Amino acid sequence: MTIFKKSENIVARKVADELLLVPIHGKLANMERVFTLNEVGEFIWGELDAGADAATIAEKIVSEYDVPIDVATADCNELLAEMSDAGVII
């Protein structure tokens, strides 16, 4: 069970219906690595504050959005892997 944490070098800003995650290095934003999260991605991002693992987050997605657990698990794992590879989460 891996617990992910948000990187300290990320600024999150809500723009319209999306959440933008912008990596900051020093005083500069790395605009080539911006993540744009939809409603479910924003839900996953918010669950990281609670110290939840991927399986727990997927179960909460099922409850919140009424999707099959296999779809929620695959989507959650994919987003967490992409964010981890980009250094958005650790």
PyMOL Python script that loads the backbone (N, CA, C, O; Angstrom):
from pymol import cmd

cmd.read_pdbstr("""\
ATOM      1  N   MET A   1       0.852  -1.176   0.000  1.00  0.00           N
ATOM      2  CA  MET A   1       0.000   0.000   0.000  1.00  0.00           C
ATOM      3  C   MET A   1       0.892   1.232   0.000  1.00  0.00           C
ATOM      4  O   MET A   1       1.646   1.465   0.945  1.00  0.00           O
ATOM      5  N   THR A   2       0.803   2.006  -1.050  1.00  0.00           N
ATOM      6  CA  THR A   2       1.581   3.234  -1.172  1.00  0.00           C
ATOM      7  C   THR A   2       0.697   4.432  -0.891  1.00  0.00           C
ATOM      8  O   THR A   2      -0.376   4.582  -1.476  1.00  0.00           O
ATOM      9  N   ILE A   3       1.156   5.274   0.002  1.00  0.00           N
ATOM     10  CA  ILE A   3       0.466   6.527   0.294  1.00  0.00           C
ATOM     11  C   ILE A   3       1.223   7.636  -0.431  1.00  0.00           C
ATOM     12  O   ILE A   3       2.411   7.847  -0.185  1.00  0.00           O
ATOM     13  N   PHE A   4       0.541   8.334  -1.314  1.00  0.00           N
ATOM     14  CA  PHE A   4       1.153   9.427  -2.050  1.00  0.00           C
ATOM     15  C   PHE A   4       0.920  10.742  -1.329  1.00  0.00           C
ATOM     16  O   PHE A   4      -0.086  10.921  -0.643  1.00  0.00           O
ATOM     17  N   LYS A   5       1.860  11.656  -1.495  1.00  0.00           N
ATOM     18  CA  LYS A   5       1.727  13.005  -0.935  1.00  0.00           C
ATOM     19  C   LYS A   5       1.944  14.008  -2.060  1.00  0.00           C
ATOM     20  O   LYS A   5       2.682  13.753  -3.012  1.00  0.00           O
ATOM     21  N   LYS A   6       1.292  15.141  -1.929  1.00  0.00           N
ATOM     22  CA  LYS A   6       1.477  16.209  -2.903  1.00  0.00           C
ATOM     23  C   LYS A   6       2.873  16.793  -2.769  1.00  0.00           C
ATOM     24  O   LYS A   6       3.370  16.979  -1.658  1.00  0.00           O
ATOM     25  N   SER A   7       3.498  17.079  -3.886  1.00  0.00           N
ATOM     26  CA  SER A   7       4.796  17.737  -3.872  1.00  0.00           C
ATOM     27  C   SER A   7       4.634  19.156  -3.343  1.00  0.00           C
ATOM     28  O   SER A   7       3.613  19.800  -3.585  1.00  0.00           O
ATOM     29  N   GLU A   8       5.619  19.633  -2.635  1.00  0.00           N
ATOM     30  CA  GLU A   8       5.582  20.999  -2.116  1.00  0.00           C
ATOM     31  C   GLU A   8       5.809  22.034  -3.218  1.00  0.00           C
ATOM     32  O   GLU A   8       5.575  23.224  -3.012  1.00  0.00           O
ATOM     33  N   ASN A   9       6.262  21.583  -4.379  1.00  0.00           N
ATOM     34  CA  ASN A   9       6.594  22.494  -5.481  1.00  0.00           C
ATOM     35  C   ASN A   9       5.470  22.597  -6.504  1.00  0.00           C
ATOM     36  O   ASN A   9       5.722  22.830  -7.686  1.00  0.00           O
ATOM     37  N   ILE A  10       4.234  22.423  -6.053  1.00  0.00           N
ATOM     38  CA  ILE A  10       3.077  22.484  -6.948  1.00  0.00           C
ATOM     39  C   ILE A  10       2.119  23.566  -6.483  1.00  0.00           C
ATOM     40  O   ILE A  10       1.816  23.676  -5.295  1.00  0.00           O
ATOM     41  N   VAL A  11       1.648  24.360  -7.428  1.00  0.00           N
ATOM     42  CA  VAL A  11       0.611  25.343  -7.156  1.00  0.00           C
ATOM     43  C   VAL A  11      -0.647  24.862  -7.869  1.00  0.00           C
ATOM     44  O   VAL A  11      -0.605  24.555  -9.060  1.00  0.00           O
ATOM     45  N   ALA A  12      -1.761  24.795  -7.153  1.00  0.00           N
ATOM     46  CA  ALA A  12      -3.029  24.368  -7.728  1.00  0.00           C
ATOM     47  C   ALA A  12      -3.958  25.573  -7.855  1.00  0.00           C
ATOM     48  O   ALA A  12      -4.113  26.350  -6.912  1.00  0.00           O
ATOM     49  N   ARG A  13      -4.573  25.721  -9.024  1.00  0.00           N
ATOM     50  CA  ARG A  13      -5.497  26.828  -9.269  1.00  0.00           C
ATOM     51  C   ARG A  13      -6.706  26.312 -10.032  1.00  0.00           C
ATOM     52  O   ARG A  13      -6.568  25.580 -11.012  1.00  0.00           O
ATOM     53  N   LYS A  14      -7.885  26.696  -9.578  1.00  0.00           N
ATOM     54  CA  LYS A  14      -9.136  26.326 -10.238  1.00  0.00           C
ATOM     55  C   LYS A  14      -9.412  27.339 -11.348  1.00  0.00           C
ATOM     56  O   LYS A  14      -9.444  28.545 -11.103  1.00  0.00           O
ATOM     57  N   VAL A  15      -9.609  26.843 -12.568  1.00  0.00           N
ATOM     58  CA  VAL A  15      -9.939  27.687 -13.711  1.00  0.00           C
ATOM     59  C   VAL A  15     -11.140  27.040 -14.403  1.00  0.00           C
ATOM     60  O   VAL A  15     -11.042  25.940 -14.946  1.00  0.00           O
ATOM     61  N   ALA A  16     -12.251  27.730 -14.373  1.00  0.00           N
ATOM     62  CA  ALA A  16     -13.518  27.214 -14.917  1.00  0.00           C
ATOM     63  C   ALA A  16     -13.833  25.884 -14.237  1.00  0.00           C
ATOM     64  O   ALA A  16     -13.970  25.838 -13.015  1.00  0.00           O
ATOM     65  N   ASP A  17     -13.951  24.806 -15.007  1.00  0.00           N
ATOM     66  CA  ASP A  17     -14.307  23.503 -14.446  1.00  0.00           C
ATOM     67  C   ASP A  17     -13.108  22.585 -14.264  1.00  0.00           C
ATOM     68  O   ASP A  17     -13.273  21.385 -14.045  1.00  0.00           O
ATOM     69  N   GLU A  18     -11.910  23.135 -14.351  1.00  0.00           N
ATOM     70  CA  GLU A  18     -10.705  22.314 -14.257  1.00  0.00           C
ATOM     71  C   GLU A  18      -9.774  22.840 -13.170  1.00  0.00           C
ATOM     72  O   GLU A  18      -9.775  24.026 -12.839  1.00  0.00           O
ATOM     73  N   LEU A  19      -8.986  21.925 -12.630  1.00  0.00           N
ATOM     74  CA  LEU A  19      -7.962  22.285 -11.662  1.00  0.00           C
ATOM     75  C   LEU A  19      -6.618  22.182 -12.359  1.00  0.00           C
ATOM     76  O   LEU A  19      -6.279  21.132 -12.906  1.00  0.00           O
ATOM     77  N   LEU A  20      -5.854  23.259 -12.342  1.00  0.00           N
ATOM     78  CA  LEU A  20      -4.522  23.264 -12.946  1.00  0.00           C
ATOM     79  C   LEU A  20      -3.483  23.057 -11.860  1.00  0.00           C
ATOM     80  O   LEU A  20      -3.515  23.720 -10.824  1.00  0.00           O
ATOM     81  N   LEU A  21      -2.557  22.133 -12.103  1.00  0.00           N
ATOM     82  CA  LEU A  21      -1.434  21.889 -11.206  1.00  0.00           C
ATOM     83  C   LEU A  21      -0.181  22.346 -11.933  1.00  0.00           C
ATOM     84  O   LEU A  21       0.168  21.814 -12.986  1.00  0.00           O
ATOM     85  N   VAL A  22       0.494  23.341 -11.360  1.00  0.00           N
ATOM     86  CA  VAL A  22       1.652  23.941 -12.014  1.00  0.00           C
ATOM     87  C   VAL A  22       2.894  23.710 -11.147  1.00  0.00           C
ATOM     88  O   VAL A  22       2.947  24.166 -10.004  1.00  0.00           O
ATOM     89  N   PRO A  23       3.890  23.002 -11.688  1.00  0.00           N
ATOM     90  CA  PRO A  23       5.145  22.824 -10.953  1.00  0.00           C
ATOM     91  C   PRO A  23       5.921  24.142 -10.886  1.00  0.00           C
ATOM     92  O   PRO A  23       6.029  24.855 -11.884  1.00  0.00           O
ATOM     93  N   ILE A  24       6.448  24.452  -9.734  1.00  0.00           N
ATOM     94  CA  ILE A  24       7.219  25.667  -9.518  1.00  0.00           C
ATOM     95  C   ILE A  24       8.655  25.271  -9.166  1.00  0.00           C
ATOM     96  O   ILE A  24       8.886  24.432  -8.295  1.00  0.00           O
ATOM     97  N   HIS A  25       9.604  25.885  -9.853  1.00  0.00           N
ATOM     98  CA  HIS A  25      11.022  25.667  -9.561  1.00  0.00           C
ATOM     99  C   HIS A  25      11.644  27.027  -9.319  1.00  0.00           C
ATOM    100  O   HIS A  25      11.765  27.837 -10.238  1.00  0.00           O
ATOM    101  N   GLY A  26      12.036  27.276  -8.086  1.00  0.00           N
ATOM    102  CA  GLY A  26      12.510  28.604  -7.723  1.00  0.00           C
ATOM    103  C   GLY A  26      11.338  29.559  -7.777  1.00  0.00           C
ATOM    104  O   GLY A  26      10.335  29.349  -7.096  1.00  0.00           O
ATOM    105  N   LYS A  27      11.451  30.593  -8.568  1.00  0.00           N
ATOM    106  CA  LYS A  27      10.359  31.556  -8.721  1.00  0.00           C
ATOM    107  C   LYS A  27       9.645  31.399 -10.059  1.00  0.00           C
ATOM    108  O   LYS A  27       8.811  32.227 -10.427  1.00  0.00           O
ATOM    109  N   LEU A  28       9.977  30.332 -10.783  1.00  0.00           N
ATOM    110  CA  LEU A  28       9.428  30.156 -12.128  1.00  0.00           C
ATOM    111  C   LEU A  28       8.491  28.962 -12.202  1.00  0.00           C
ATOM    112  O   LEU A  28       8.717  27.937 -11.560  1.00  0.00           O
ATOM    113  N   ALA A  29       7.450  29.108 -12.984  1.00  0.00           N
ATOM    114  CA  ALA A  29       6.522  28.011 -13.248  1.00  0.00           C
ATOM    115  C   ALA A  29       7.015  27.232 -14.463  1.00  0.00           C
ATOM    116  O   ALA A  29       7.456  27.824 -15.448  1.00  0.00           O
ATOM    117  N   ASN A  30       6.940  25.915 -14.395  1.00  0.00           N
ATOM    118  CA  ASN A  30       7.288  25.070 -15.525  1.00  0.00           C
ATOM    119  C   ASN A  30       6.002  24.793 -16.310  1.00  0.00           C
ATOM    120  O   ASN A  30       5.300  23.822 -16.029  1.00  0.00           O
ATOM    121  N   MET A  31       5.700  25.632 -17.275  1.00  0.00           N
ATOM    122  CA  MET A  31       4.442  25.555 -18.005  1.00  0.00           C
ATOM    123  C   MET A  31       4.374  24.354 -18.953  1.00  0.00           C
ATOM    124  O   MET A  31       3.302  24.041 -19.470  1.00  0.00           O
ATOM    125  N   GLU A  32       5.498  23.681 -19.187  1.00  0.00           N
ATOM    126  CA  GLU A  32       5.492  22.495 -20.026  1.00  0.00           C
ATOM    127  C   GLU A  32       4.989  21.273 -19.276  1.00  0.00           C
ATOM    128  O   GLU A  32       4.665  20.261 -19.898  1.00  0.00           O
ATOM    129  N   ARG A  33       4.916  21.347 -17.955  1.00  0.00           N
ATOM    130  CA  ARG A  33       4.518  20.204 -17.131  1.00  0.00           C
ATOM    131  C   ARG A  33       3.205  20.441 -16.388  1.00  0.00           C
ATOM    132  O   ARG A  33       2.953  19.798 -15.369  1.00  0.00           O
ATOM    133  N   VAL A  34       2.376  21.342 -16.874  1.00  0.00           N
ATOM    134  CA  VAL A  34       1.107  21.657 -16.220  1.00  0.00           C
ATOM    135  C   VAL A  34       0.158  20.470 -16.356  1.00  0.00           C
ATOM    136  O   VAL A  34       0.015  19.897 -17.436  1.00  0.00           O
ATOM    137  N   PHE A  35      -0.488  20.108 -15.246  1.00  0.00           N
ATOM    138  CA  PHE A  35      -1.526  19.079 -15.253  1.00  0.00           C
ATOM    139  C   PHE A  35      -2.876  19.760 -15.217  1.00  0.00           C
ATOM    140  O   PHE A  35      -3.088  20.687 -14.435  1.00  0.00           O
ATOM    141  N   THR A  36      -3.778  19.314 -16.046  1.00  0.00           N
ATOM    142  CA  THR A  36      -5.154  19.801 -16.039  1.00  0.00           C
ATOM    143  C   THR A  36      -6.033  18.650 -15.571  1.00  0.00           C
ATOM    144  O   THR A  36      -6.095  17.602 -16.214  1.00  0.00           O
ATOM    145  N   LEU A  37      -6.709  18.854 -14.450  1.00  0.00           N
ATOM    146  CA  LEU A  37      -7.530  17.796 -13.876  1.00  0.00           C
ATOM    147  C   LEU A  37      -9.014  18.094 -14.049  1.00  0.00           C
ATOM    148  O   LEU A  37      -9.471  19.212 -13.807  1.00  0.00           O
ATOM    149  N   ASN A  38      -9.747  17.088 -14.466  1.00  0.00           N
ATOM    150  CA  ASN A  38     -11.199  17.210 -14.536  1.00  0.00           C
ATOM    151  C   ASN A  38     -11.782  16.971 -13.135  1.00  0.00           C
ATOM    152  O   ASN A  38     -11.044  16.927 -12.151  1.00  0.00           O
ATOM    153  N   GLU A  39     -13.083  16.822 -13.054  1.00  0.00           N
ATOM    154  CA  GLU A  39     -13.744  16.668 -11.757  1.00  0.00           C
ATOM    155  C   GLU A  39     -13.236  15.451 -10.974  1.00  0.00           C
ATOM    156  O   GLU A  39     -13.000  15.539  -9.769  1.00  0.00           O
ATOM    157  N   VAL A  40     -13.070  14.330 -11.655  1.00  0.00           N
ATOM    158  CA  VAL A  40     -12.593  13.120 -10.971  1.00  0.00           C
ATOM    159  C   VAL A  40     -11.123  13.271 -10.588  1.00  0.00           C
ATOM    160  O   VAL A  40     -10.722  12.856  -9.501  1.00  0.00           O
ATOM    161  N   GLY A  41     -10.327  13.854 -11.461  1.00  0.00           N
ATOM    162  CA  GLY A  41      -8.925  14.107 -11.131  1.00  0.00           C
ATOM    163  C   GLY A  41      -8.794  15.027  -9.936  1.00  0.00           C
ATOM    164  O   GLY A  41      -7.935  14.824  -9.078  1.00  0.00           O
ATOM    165  N   GLU A  42      -9.642  16.036  -9.879  1.00  0.00           N
ATOM    166  CA  GLU A  42      -9.643  16.948  -8.728  1.00  0.00           C
ATOM    167  C   GLU A  42     -10.052  16.208  -7.457  1.00  0.00           C
ATOM    168  O   GLU A  42      -9.516  16.474  -6.382  1.00  0.00           O
ATOM    169  N   PHE A  43     -10.998  15.281  -7.581  1.00  0.00           N
ATOM    170  CA  PHE A  43     -11.412  14.461  -6.439  1.00  0.00           C
ATOM    171  C   PHE A  43     -10.220  13.647  -5.924  1.00  0.00           C
ATOM    172  O   PHE A  43      -9.965  13.597  -4.720  1.00  0.00           O
ATOM    173  N   ILE A  44      -9.496  13.011  -6.850  1.00  0.00           N
ATOM    174  CA  ILE A  44      -8.311  12.221  -6.474  1.00  0.00           C
ATOM    175  C   ILE A  44      -7.278  13.119  -5.809  1.00  0.00           C
ATOM    176  O   ILE A  44      -6.717  12.749  -4.777  1.00  0.00           O
ATOM    177  N   TRP A  45      -7.017  14.286  -6.376  1.00  0.00           N
ATOM    178  CA  TRP A  45      -6.060  15.242  -5.812  1.00  0.00           C
ATOM    179  C   TRP A  45      -6.453  15.602  -4.371  1.00  0.00           C
ATOM    180  O   TRP A  45      -5.598  15.652  -3.486  1.00  0.00           O
ATOM    181  N   GLY A  46      -7.722  15.846  -4.145  1.00  0.00           N
ATOM    182  CA  GLY A  46      -8.198  16.189  -2.815  1.00  0.00           C
ATOM    183  C   GLY A  46      -8.040  15.057  -1.817  1.00  0.00           C
ATOM    184  O   GLY A  46      -7.778  15.298  -0.639  1.00  0.00           O
ATOM    185  N   GLU A  47      -8.198  13.826  -2.278  1.00  0.00           N
ATOM    186  CA  GLU A  47      -8.065  12.666  -1.386  1.00  0.00           C
ATOM    187  C   GLU A  47      -6.626  12.458  -0.925  1.00  0.00           C
ATOM    188  O   GLU A  47      -6.392  11.798   0.087  1.00  0.00           O
ATOM    189  N   LEU A  48      -5.668  13.010  -1.649  1.00  0.00           N
ATOM    190  CA  LEU A  48      -4.273  12.867  -1.231  1.00  0.00           C
ATOM    191  C   LEU A  48      -4.019  13.559   0.099  1.00  0.00           C
ATOM    192  O   LEU A  48      -3.114  13.168   0.836  1.00  0.00           O
ATOM    193  N   ASP A  49      -4.808  14.586   0.418  1.00  0.00           N
ATOM    194  CA  ASP A  49      -4.670  15.272   1.703  1.00  0.00           C
ATOM    195  C   ASP A  49      -5.030  14.368   2.880  1.00  0.00           C
ATOM    196  O   ASP A  49      -4.543  14.565   3.993  1.00  0.00           O
ATOM    197  N   ALA A  50      -5.879  13.384   2.629  1.00  0.00           N
ATOM    198  CA  ALA A  50      -6.335  12.486   3.690  1.00  0.00           C
ATOM    199  C   ALA A  50      -5.369  11.323   3.908  1.00  0.00           C
ATOM    200  O   ALA A  50      -5.570  10.507   4.808  1.00  0.00           O
ATOM    201  N   GLY A  51      -4.333  11.247   3.094  1.00  0.00           N
ATOM    202  CA  GLY A  51      -3.360  10.164   3.249  1.00  0.00           C
ATOM    203  C   GLY A  51      -3.890   8.817   2.786  1.00  0.00           C
ATOM    204  O   GLY A  51      -3.516   7.779   3.332  1.00  0.00           O
ATOM    205  N   ALA A  52      -4.763   8.828   1.778  1.00  0.00           N
ATOM    206  CA  ALA A  52      -5.359   7.590   1.281  1.00  0.00           C
ATOM    207  C   ALA A  52      -4.460   6.935   0.238  1.00  0.00           C
ATOM    208  O   ALA A  52      -3.709   7.607  -0.469  1.00  0.00           O
ATOM    209  N   ASP A  53      -4.554   5.604   0.157  1.00  0.00           N
ATOM    210  CA  ASP A  53      -3.834   4.885  -0.886  1.00  0.00           C
ATOM    211  C   ASP A  53      -4.739   4.756  -2.114  1.00  0.00           C
ATOM    212  O   ASP A  53      -5.912   5.127  -2.062  1.00  0.00           O
ATOM    213  N   ALA A  54      -4.204   4.238  -3.207  1.00  0.00           N
ATOM    214  CA  ALA A  54      -4.943   4.172  -4.474  1.00  0.00           C
ATOM    215  C   ALA A  54      -6.216   3.343  -4.340  1.00  0.00           C
ATOM    216  O   ALA A  54      -7.248   3.721  -4.895  1.00  0.00           O
ATOM    217  N   ALA A  55      -6.171   2.225  -3.621  1.00  0.00           N
ATOM    218  CA  ALA A  55      -7.355   1.371  -3.478  1.00  0.00           C
ATOM    219  C   ALA A  55      -8.471   2.090  -2.732  1.00  0.00           C
ATOM    220  O   ALA A  55      -9.639   1.987  -3.105  1.00  0.00           O
ATOM    221  N   THR A  56      -8.112   2.816  -1.682  1.00  0.00           N
ATOM    222  CA  THR A  56      -9.107   3.566  -0.911  1.00  0.00           C
ATOM    223  C   THR A  56      -9.714   4.681  -1.751  1.00  0.00           C
ATOM    224  O   THR A  56     -10.923   4.909  -1.713  1.00  0.00           O
ATOM    225  N   ILE A  57      -8.867   5.373  -2.511  1.00  0.00           N
ATOM    226  CA  ILE A  57      -9.365   6.443  -3.381  1.00  0.00           C
ATOM    227  C   ILE A  57     -10.315   5.863  -4.427  1.00  0.00           C
ATOM    228  O   ILE A  57     -11.362   6.450  -4.699  1.00  0.00           O
ATOM    229  N   ALA A  58      -9.965   4.722  -5.015  1.00  0.00           N
ATOM    230  CA  ALA A  58     -10.824   4.096  -6.022  1.00  0.00           C
ATOM    231  C   ALA A  58     -12.179   3.733  -5.420  1.00  0.00           C
ATOM    232  O   ALA A  58     -13.209   3.921  -6.068  1.00  0.00           O
ATOM    233  N   GLU A  59     -12.196   3.224  -4.208  1.00  0.00           N
ATOM    234  CA  GLU A  59     -13.464   2.893  -3.540  1.00  0.00           C
ATOM    235  C   GLU A  59     -14.314   4.142  -3.337  1.00  0.00           C
ATOM    236  O   GLU A  59     -15.534   4.099  -3.492  1.00  0.00           O
ATOM    237  N   LYS A  60     -13.671   5.250  -2.991  1.00  0.00           N
ATOM    238  CA  LYS A  60     -14.405   6.504  -2.809  1.00  0.00           C
ATOM    239  C   LYS A  60     -14.936   7.035  -4.135  1.00  0.00           C
ATOM    240  O   LYS A  60     -16.014   7.626  -4.180  1.00  0.00           O
ATOM    241  N   ILE A  61     -14.182   6.826  -5.218  1.00  0.00           N
ATOM    242  CA  ILE A  61     -14.650   7.229  -6.547  1.00  0.00           C
ATOM    243  C   ILE A  61     -15.921   6.463  -6.900  1.00  0.00           C
ATOM    244  O   ILE A  61     -16.873   7.040  -7.425  1.00  0.00           O
ATOM    245  N   VAL A  62     -15.934   5.161  -6.610  1.00  0.00           N
ATOM    246  CA  VAL A  62     -17.113   4.336  -6.879  1.00  0.00           C
ATOM    247  C   VAL A  62     -18.328   4.886  -6.140  1.00  0.00           C
ATOM    248  O   VAL A  62     -19.419   4.972  -6.704  1.00  0.00           O
ATOM    249  N   SER A  63     -18.136   5.256  -4.887  1.00  0.00           N
ATOM    250  CA  SER A  63     -19.240   5.795  -4.091  1.00  0.00           C
ATOM    251  C   SER A  63     -19.708   7.149  -4.604  1.00  0.00           C
ATOM    252  O   SER A  63     -20.905   7.431  -4.637  1.00  0.00           O
ATOM    253  N   GLU A  64     -18.762   7.975  -5.001  1.00  0.00           N
ATOM    254  CA  GLU A  64     -19.081   9.348  -5.412  1.00  0.00           C
ATOM    255  C   GLU A  64     -19.645   9.419  -6.834  1.00  0.00           C
ATOM    256  O   GLU A  64     -20.552  10.208  -7.098  1.00  0.00           O
ATOM    257  N   TYR A  65     -19.115   8.600  -7.752  1.00  0.00           N
ATOM    258  CA  TYR A  65     -19.450   8.737  -9.170  1.00  0.00           C
ATOM    259  C   TYR A  65     -20.180   7.531  -9.761  1.00  0.00           C
ATOM    260  O   TYR A  65     -20.513   7.543 -10.946  1.00  0.00           O
ATOM    261  N   ASP A  66     -20.433   6.502  -8.974  1.00  0.00           N
ATOM    262  CA  ASP A  66     -21.199   5.347  -9.429  1.00  0.00           C
ATOM    263  C   ASP A  66     -20.613   4.738 -10.705  1.00  0.00           C
ATOM    264  O   ASP A  66     -21.300   4.597 -11.717  1.00  0.00           O
ATOM    265  N   VAL A  67     -19.334   4.382 -10.634  1.00  0.00           N
ATOM    266  CA  VAL A  67     -18.655   3.683 -11.727  1.00  0.00           C
ATOM    267  C   VAL A  67     -18.186   2.332 -11.193  1.00  0.00           C
ATOM    268  O   VAL A  67     -18.040   2.172  -9.981  1.00  0.00           O
ATOM    269  N   PRO A  68     -17.949   1.361 -12.067  1.00  0.00           N
ATOM    270  CA  PRO A  68     -17.453   0.061 -11.620  1.00  0.00           C
ATOM    271  C   PRO A  68     -16.068   0.187 -10.965  1.00  0.00           C
ATOM    272  O   PRO A  68     -15.270   1.040 -11.355  1.00  0.00           O
ATOM    273  N   ILE A  69     -15.795  -0.646  -9.991  1.00  0.00           N
ATOM    274  CA  ILE A  69     -14.534  -0.576  -9.241  1.00  0.00           C
ATOM    275  C   ILE A  69     -13.332  -0.791 -10.156  1.00  0.00           C
ATOM    276  O   ILE A  69     -12.288  -0.175  -9.945  1.00  0.00           O
ATOM    277  N   ASP A  70     -13.454  -1.656 -11.171  1.00  0.00           N
ATOM    278  CA  ASP A  70     -12.307  -1.889 -12.052  1.00  0.00           C
ATOM    279  C   ASP A  70     -11.967  -0.650 -12.878  1.00  0.00           C
ATOM    280  O   ASP A  70     -10.793  -0.382 -13.134  1.00  0.00           O
ATOM    281  N   VAL A  71     -12.973   0.101 -13.293  1.00  0.00           N
ATOM    282  CA  VAL A  71     -12.746   1.348 -14.031  1.00  0.00           C
ATOM    283  C   VAL A  71     -12.133   2.401 -13.108  1.00  0.00           C
ATOM    284  O   VAL A  71     -11.175   3.075 -13.484  1.00  0.00           O
ATOM    285  N   ALA A  72     -12.680   2.540 -11.909  1.00  0.00           N
ATOM    286  CA  ALA A  72     -12.168   3.512 -10.945  1.00  0.00           C
ATOM    287  C   ALA A  72     -10.724   3.194 -10.567  1.00  0.00           C
ATOM    288  O   ALA A  72      -9.891   4.095 -10.471  1.00  0.00           O
ATOM    289  N   THR A  73     -10.435   1.932 -10.357  1.00  0.00           N
ATOM    290  CA  THR A  73      -9.079   1.517  -9.981  1.00  0.00           C
ATOM    291  C   THR A  73      -8.094   1.803 -11.105  1.00  0.00           C
ATOM    292  O   THR A  73      -7.022   2.358 -10.865  1.00  0.00           O
ATOM    293  N   ALA A  74      -8.450   1.428 -12.329  1.00  0.00           N
ATOM    294  CA  ALA A  74      -7.551   1.656 -13.475  1.00  0.00           C
ATOM    295  C   ALA A  74      -7.304   3.142 -13.690  1.00  0.00           C
ATOM    296  O   ALA A  74      -6.161   3.561 -13.871  1.00  0.00           O
ATOM    297  N   ASP A  75      -8.364   3.938 -13.671  1.00  0.00           N
ATOM    298  CA  ASP A  75      -8.215   5.381 -13.891  1.00  0.00           C
ATOM    299  C   ASP A  75      -7.401   6.034 -12.777  1.00  0.00           C
ATOM    300  O   ASP A  75      -6.548   6.880 -13.042  1.00  0.00           O
ATOM    301  N   CYS A  76      -7.663   5.645 -11.542  1.00  0.00           N
ATOM    302  CA  CYS A  76      -6.933   6.205 -10.399  1.00  0.00           C
ATOM    303  C   CYS A  76      -5.450   5.850 -10.488  1.00  0.00           C
ATOM    304  O   CYS A  76      -4.586   6.711 -10.325  1.00  0.00           O
ATOM    305  N   ASN A  77      -5.167   4.576 -10.750  1.00  0.00           N
ATOM    306  CA  ASN A  77      -3.767   4.144 -10.849  1.00  0.00           C
ATOM    307  C   ASN A  77      -3.038   4.848 -11.988  1.00  0.00           C
ATOM    308  O   ASN A  77      -1.870   5.213 -11.852  1.00  0.00           O
ATOM    309  N   GLU A  78      -3.724   5.036 -13.107  1.00  0.00           N
ATOM    310  CA  GLU A  78      -3.107   5.706 -14.258  1.00  0.00           C
ATOM    311  C   GLU A  78      -2.761   7.159 -13.921  1.00  0.00           C
ATOM    312  O   GLU A  78      -1.652   7.616 -14.199  1.00  0.00           O
ATOM    313  N   LEU A  79      -3.706   7.881 -13.324  1.00  0.00           N
ATOM    314  CA  LEU A  79      -3.450   9.284 -12.984  1.00  0.00           C
ATOM    315  C   LEU A  79      -2.354   9.398 -11.930  1.00  0.00           C
ATOM    316  O   LEU A  79      -1.475  10.252 -12.048  1.00  0.00           O
ATOM    317  N   LEU A  80      -2.391   8.557 -10.909  1.00  0.00           N
ATOM    318  CA  LEU A  80      -1.360   8.613  -9.866  1.00  0.00           C
ATOM    319  C   LEU A  80       0.017   8.299 -10.436  1.00  0.00           C
ATOM    320  O   LEU A  80       1.006   8.914 -10.036  1.00  0.00           O
ATOM    321  N   ALA A  81       0.093   7.351 -11.362  1.00  0.00           N
ATOM    322  CA  ALA A  81       1.381   7.023 -11.983  1.00  0.00           C
ATOM    323  C   ALA A  81       1.908   8.198 -12.806  1.00  0.00           C
ATOM    324  O   ALA A  81       3.093   8.523 -12.744  1.00  0.00           O
ATOM    325  N   GLU A  82       1.022   8.830 -13.577  1.00  0.00           N
ATOM    326  CA  GLU A  82       1.441   9.986 -14.385  1.00  0.00           C
ATOM    327  C   GLU A  82       1.919  11.132 -13.489  1.00  0.00           C
ATOM    328  O   GLU A  82       2.929  11.773 -13.782  1.00  0.00           O
ATOM    329  N   MET A  83       1.198  11.386 -12.409  1.00  0.00           N
ATOM    330  CA  MET A  83       1.586  12.465 -11.505  1.00  0.00           C
ATOM    331  C   MET A  83       2.885  12.136 -10.778  1.00  0.00           C
ATOM    332  O   MET A  83       3.709  13.018 -10.538  1.00  0.00           O
ATOM    333  N   SER A  84       3.062  10.874 -10.430  1.00  0.00           N
ATOM    334  CA  SER A  84       4.307  10.458  -9.773  1.00  0.00           C
ATOM    335  C   SER A  84       5.494  10.591 -10.716  1.00  0.00           C
ATOM    336  O   SER A  84       6.547  11.090 -10.318  1.00  0.00           O
ATOM    337  N   ASP A  85       5.339  10.155 -11.952  1.00  0.00           N
ATOM    338  CA  ASP A  85       6.408  10.266 -12.953  1.00  0.00           C
ATOM    339  C   ASP A  85       6.803  11.712 -13.193  1.00  0.00           C
ATOM    340  O   ASP A  85       7.971  12.011 -13.443  1.00  0.00           O
ATOM    341  N   ALA A  86       5.827  12.609 -13.117  1.00  0.00           N
ATOM    342  CA  ALA A  86       6.085  14.046 -13.361  1.00  0.00           C
ATOM    343  C   ALA A  86       6.555  14.775 -12.107  1.00  0.00           C
ATOM    344  O   ALA A  86       6.898  15.955 -12.175  1.00  0.00           O
ATOM    345  N   GLY A  87       6.575  14.093 -10.965  1.00  0.00           N
ATOM    346  CA  GLY A  87       7.016  14.731  -9.731  1.00  0.00           C
ATOM    347  C   GLY A  87       5.954  15.588  -9.075  1.00  0.00           C
ATOM    348  O   GLY A  87       6.264  16.367  -8.173  1.00  0.00           O
ATOM    349  N   VAL A  88       4.697  15.462  -9.511  1.00  0.00           N
ATOM    350  CA  VAL A  88       3.605  16.231  -8.920  1.00  0.00           C
ATOM    351  C   VAL A  88       3.259  15.672  -7.535  1.00  0.00           C
ATOM    352  O   VAL A  88       2.868  16.405  -6.627  1.00  0.00           O
ATOM    353  N   ILE A  89       3.415  14.351  -7.405  1.00  0.00           N
ATOM    354  CA  ILE A  89       3.238  13.688  -6.104  1.00  0.00           C
ATOM    355  C   ILE A  89       4.475  12.870  -5.807  1.00  0.00           C
ATOM    356  O   ILE A  89       5.232  12.498  -6.704  1.00  0.00           O
ATOM    357  N   ILE A  90       4.661  12.599  -4.531  1.00  0.00           N
ATOM    358  CA  ILE A  90       5.822  11.796  -4.119  1.00  0.00           C
ATOM    359  C   ILE A  90       5.356  10.633  -3.265  1.00  0.00           C
ATOM    360  O   ILE A  90       6.175   9.832  -2.814  1.00  0.00           O
TER     361      ILE A  90
END
""", "prot")
cmd.dss("prot")
cmd.show_as("cartoon", "prot")
cmd.util.cbc("prot")
cmd.orient("prot")
